[in-house]
Amino acid sequence: MRDKLIKLSGDKTLTEVAQGLEITRQMLSAIEVGLRTPSLELARKIAIYYSTTIEDIFFESECN
C-alpha cells in the first residue's frame, strides 16, 4: 500500500496530501507504513482525492 500511496502522491509532499485530506501528517504516514488502517470514510476520501477506487489503493490485485 505504501508504494501505491507514494506513487499516487506524485510531486506532492506528505504535508500537502495530509492538508488536502484534512488529516495530520502523522496519520497519513501511519497509514502509508501500515501502522494504522483508515476508516471506511477516510479510505473513501483518499480514493476520491486520488481519483481512484478504495480497492485500487488498499487491496492487492488477485490477477497476475
C-alpha positions as CSV (number, residue, x, y, z in Angstrom):
1,M,0.0,0.0,0.0
2,R,2.9,2.4,0.8
3,D,4.2,2.2,-2.7
4,K,0.7,2.9,-4.2
5,L,0.1,5.9,-2.0
6,I,3.6,7.3,-2.7
7,K,3.2,6.8,-6.4
8,L,-0.3,8.4,-6.4
9,S,1.0,11.5,-4.5
10,G,3.5,12.3,-7.3
11,D,5.3,15.5,-6.6
12,K,3.1,16.4,-3.6
13,T,4.7,16.4,-0.2
14,L,3.3,14.4,2.8
15,T,2.1,17.7,4.3
16,E,0.3,18.8,1.1
17,V,-1.5,15.5,0.8
18,A,-2.4,15.5,4.5
19,Q,-3.8,19.0,4.3
20,G,-5.8,18.1,1.2
21,L,-7.3,15.1,3.1
22,E,-7.7,17.2,6.2
23,I,-5.8,14.8,8.4
24,T,-2.4,15.1,10.2
25,R,0.9,14.2,8.6
26,Q,1.3,11.6,11.3
27,M,-1.9,9.9,10.5
28,L,-1.1,9.8,6.7
29,S,2.4,8.5,7.5
30,A,1.0,5.8,9.8
31,I,-1.5,4.7,7.0
32,E,1.3,4.6,4.4
33,V,3.5,2.3,6.5
34,G,0.6,0.1,7.7
35,L,0.6,1.1,11.3
36,R,-3.0,2.4,11.0
37,T,-5.9,1.3,8.9
38,P,-8.1,4.2,7.7
39,S,-11.8,4.2,8.5
40,L,-14.1,3.5,5.6
41,E,-14.9,7.2,5.4
42,L,-11.2,8.2,5.3
43,A,-10.4,5.4,2.7
44,R,-13.2,6.8,0.5
45,K,-11.8,10.3,1.0
46,I,-8.3,9.2,0.0
47,A,-9.7,7.4,-3.1
48,I,-11.6,10.5,-4.2
49,Y,-8.5,12.7,-3.6
50,Y,-6.5,10.5,-5.9
51,S,-9.4,9.9,-8.4
52,T,-9.3,6.1,-8.0
53,T,-11.1,3.4,-6.0
54,I,-10.6,2.1,-2.5
55,E,-9.8,-1.3,-3.9
56,D,-7.1,0.0,-6.1
57,I,-5.3,1.6,-3.2
58,F,-5.9,-0.7,-0.2
59,F,-6.3,-4.2,-1.7
60,E,-3.8,-6.3,-3.5
61,S,-4.7,-7.4,-7.1
62,E,-5.5,-11.1,-7.3
63,C,-4.7,-11.1,-11.0
64,N,-1.1,-11.6,-12.1
